[in-house]
Amino acid sequence: MADHHIPHFQNDAGHTAIEIGVKEFLCVGANPPFDHPHVFLDMGADDEKVCPYCSTLYKFNPTLDAADTVPAGCAWEYQAA
């Protein structure tokens, strides 16, 4: 896992569903300090996955790049303090 970047997504706006361009990712809930445990999710053969912490529905959209989301602005990047 250290040899590639796993995209992280957040849902500050409380969207019911977020379309993403990957099937393996981490959900952080809301942006820190209001985040939940950063959970790794894998859609496997499915095209949807619900986060067990925040109930965000993630939908795979193969037309999106790894950091793109619909609605826009739901990708999260770690910021070192």
C-alpha positions as CSV (number, residue, x, y, z in Angstrom):
1,M,0.0,0.0,0.0
2,A,2.9,2.4,0.5
3,D,3.8,2.3,-3.2
4,H,0.6,4.1,-4.3
5,H,-1.7,6.8,-3.1
6,I,-5.1,5.8,-1.8
7,P,-7.6,8.7,-2.4
8,H,-9.4,10.1,0.6
9,F,-12.9,11.6,0.5
10,Q,-14.8,13.8,2.9
11,N,-18.5,14.9,3.1
12,D,-18.6,18.2,5.0
13,A,-21.7,19.3,3.0
14,G,-23.7,16.2,4.0
15,H,-24.3,14.9,0.5
16,T,-26.5,11.8,0.2
17,A,-24.2,10.3,-2.5
18,I,-20.8,11.2,-3.9
19,E,-19.6,9.9,-7.3
20,I,-15.9,9.0,-7.4
21,G,-13.5,7.6,-10.0
22,V,-11.9,4.8,-7.8
23,K,-13.1,1.6,-6.1
24,E,-10.6,1.6,-3.3
25,F,-10.5,4.7,-1.0
26,L,-10.7,6.1,2.5
27,C,-13.6,8.0,3.9
28,V,-12.8,10.5,6.6
29,G,-16.3,11.8,7.2
30,A,-16.1,15.5,7.6
31,N,-12.9,17.5,7.5
32,P,-10.8,17.4,10.7
33,P,-11.4,18.0,13.6
34,F,-14.9,16.7,12.9
35,D,-13.7,13.5,11.0
36,H,-14.5,10.0,12.0
37,P,-11.9,7.1,11.9
38,H,-10.4,7.1,8.5
39,V,-11.9,3.8,7.1
40,F,-10.6,2.0,4.0
41,L,-13.4,1.0,1.7
42,D,-13.3,-1.4,-1.2
43,M,-16.2,-1.7,-3.7
44,G,-14.9,-4.9,-5.1
45,A,-17.2,-6.0,-8.0
46,D,-19.9,-3.6,-6.9
47,D,-20.3,0.0,-8.1
48,E,-21.5,1.4,-4.8
49,K,-20.4,1.4,-1.1
50,V,-21.8,2.9,2.0
51,C,-19.5,4.2,4.7
52,P,-20.3,2.4,7.9
53,Y,-19.5,5.5,10.0
54,C,-21.2,8.4,8.2
55,S,-23.5,6.6,5.9
56,T,-22.3,8.4,2.8
57,L,-23.1,6.5,-0.4
58,Y,-20.1,6.4,-2.7
59,K,-20.8,5.6,-6.4
60,F,-18.2,4.5,-8.9
61,N,-18.1,6.7,-12.0
62,P,-15.4,5.4,-14.5
63,T,-15.4,8.8,-16.3
64,L,-13.8,10.5,-13.2
65,D,-10.2,10.7,-12.3
66,A,-9.0,9.5,-8.9
67,A,-9.3,12.9,-7.3
68,D,-12.5,14.1,-9.0
69,T,-15.9,13.9,-7.3
70,V,-19.5,14.7,-8.2
71,P,-20.4,17.0,-6.5
72,A,-17.0,18.7,-6.7
73,G,-14.9,19.4,-3.6
74,C,-15.2,16.1,-1.8
75,A,-11.6,14.9,-2.2
76,W,-9.5,15.3,0.9
77,E,-5.7,15.7,1.1
78,Y,-3.7,15.2,4.3
79,Q,-2.1,18.4,5.5
80,A,0.8,17.9,7.9
81,A,0.8,20.3,10.9
